[in-house]
Amino acid sequence: MSRNLNHEKGESMMSYCSWSMMLPLYTIAWLTLLAGGSFADQDVQDPSAEIPSSRAVAVPDGIELPRRGLSSHRGANYTHPENTLAAFHEAIRAGVHQIELDVYLTDHGDLVVIHDRTVDRTTDGTGDIRRMTLDEIKSLDAGSWKDPKFTGERIPTLDEALRIMPHNIWLNLHLKGGRELGAAVARKVLDHRRGYQAFLAAGAEAAAGAREVFPDVLICNMQRQRDWDLYVDQTIENGDAFIQLLRRAGTPEQMQRLKQAGVTINLCCVNDPDVLEGLFQAGVDFPLVDDLHPMMERAKQLGFEPVQPVYLLSDSLHGWDEPHPEWTIVGQVGLDPEDPRRLVSHPGEGILRNGPGGKTADLLSREHWGDVRVRLEFMISQRSNSGVKMQGLYEVQIFDSWEVEKPTASDCGGIYPRAELRPRYHLIDEGFPPSTNAAKPPGRWQSLEIVFRAPRFDEQGTKTANARFERVVLNDQTIHRDVEVAWPTGHAWRTPEVPVGPLLLQGDHGPVAFRNIQVMPLTSMPLTSCAAL
């Protein structure tokens, strides 16, 4: 059954701000086999082809999940300690199409990411992971066994792992337990709004527990049978979205039946680049790999481009640093009919609002980026004021500038001037005004796109190039192009510059709401994470 998110649209939006129904489409691939072709001929399927309704998942527009590619088994585990944030970050940096990780539920109710039942092999401790408290688990070093440079790496919780994952790759969550674990992971997937991309690799009991909580959860059938015909038949009868074959592809007839049913085919595990082409031709969609980098090189030669990660930051508060007092997720927002200097909202999802008073702490993303493209929509009330700060330092102003004839850098879309706080707040330069006033009236949704290039530094930390706004587009009008900024903006202009930093949404200057926030790193991945600092 398809799932439509209850997302209030308001006015007409740009194409990347609507929702659509998307999923890998394989139902036409089996016809190629019948005609004497191979599955390799179907790397790009017809997006208009009909798919079984049980496979349809609502995906945010602007997010396209890979149809085929590589799955990074426990992250980039040949070069990094398995099932750690470091291994996942490296897999994301490499542009992998799917990430596999393992999940246990402790006796204390914590969901933790580890493959073995004990911590003995992958940490400096000993004991059954299920019997340990989270404090005990977090005290263990999960990195130095791999290499001393990873000393201090910790066993992540499932929350921590989900927070760093892009929204445009598949998440293969291998459940190491039964019904209770399935239910707990399904709740977490729902909480993080990852139901369209996260699938649970689960046995029958765990799958049943997950479906009790989330009936439309995507399941990869791990209830393997000695008889592969029976395994294939059960996967299809269950309505499972994925199957995970072991060591070899199925027979042509088995693979054909899976394709005809719309089942996506994983295979564990492969580390020989020379066998990849044959697996894809046999119909395997996502081989799980350990030695990620040579396998990615071979996949690129076969036409599988690395994924450029996309992060969505308006569906929940999980992507933002705590605390975030008064910021809430709502479904609708508009001007207060009794006071146009205020915004009012209604329950729902998809919109970030800075509280009923319109003045609260700024939001800072958990992830830190360098070069990046940011797309979002915002709404402000009359005379309100906000801003979007790249790396928390370089601000594009949001302001009620409707009908301003000659905008300054303090108006909507301006690259804000430098300022001093004493003896009272005052500007000390002119900043960079927008080339035209593209602002809409207060109470209407406005779109903003920023392409930002971070400052460059040499190995000694000396800055070698200034930060630069490559492009700023407000409401479909380009208002800045190739603007170099020699220092941070506002009163933070003396703050030391850095190669990476968080996205900041200003929340303390008046009522503002944001939706459809998309962050697209231009250097393959977030270069660091607050969780890793």
Buried (B, 14 or more C-beta within 10 A) or exposed (E): EEBEBEBBEBEEBBEBBBBEBBBBBBBBBBBBBEEEEBBBEBEEBEEEEEBBEBBBBBBBBBBBBBBBBBBBBBBBBBBBBBBBBBBBBBBBBBBBBBBBBBBBBBEEEBBBBBBBBBBEEBBBBEBBBBEBEBEBBBBBBBBBBBEEEBEEBBBBBBBBBBBBBBBBBBBBBBBBBBBEBBBBBBBBBBEBBBBBBBBBBBBBBBBBBBBEBBEBBBBBBBBBEEEBEEBBBBBBEBBBBBBBBEEEBBEEEBBBBBBBBBBBBBBBBBBEBEEBBEBBBBBBBBBBBBBBEEBBEBBEEBEBEBBBBBBBBBBBBBBBBEEBEBBBBBBBBBBBEEEBBBBBBEEBBBBBBBBBEBBBBBBBBBBBBBBBBBBBBBBBBBEBBBBBBBBBBBBBBBBBBBEBEEBBBBBBBBBBBBBBEEEEEEBEEEBBBBBEBBBBEBBBBBBBBBBBBBBBBEEEEEBEEBBBBBBBBBBEBBBBEEBEBEBBBBBBBEBEBBBBBBBBBBBEBBBBBBBBBBBBBBBBBBBBBBBBE
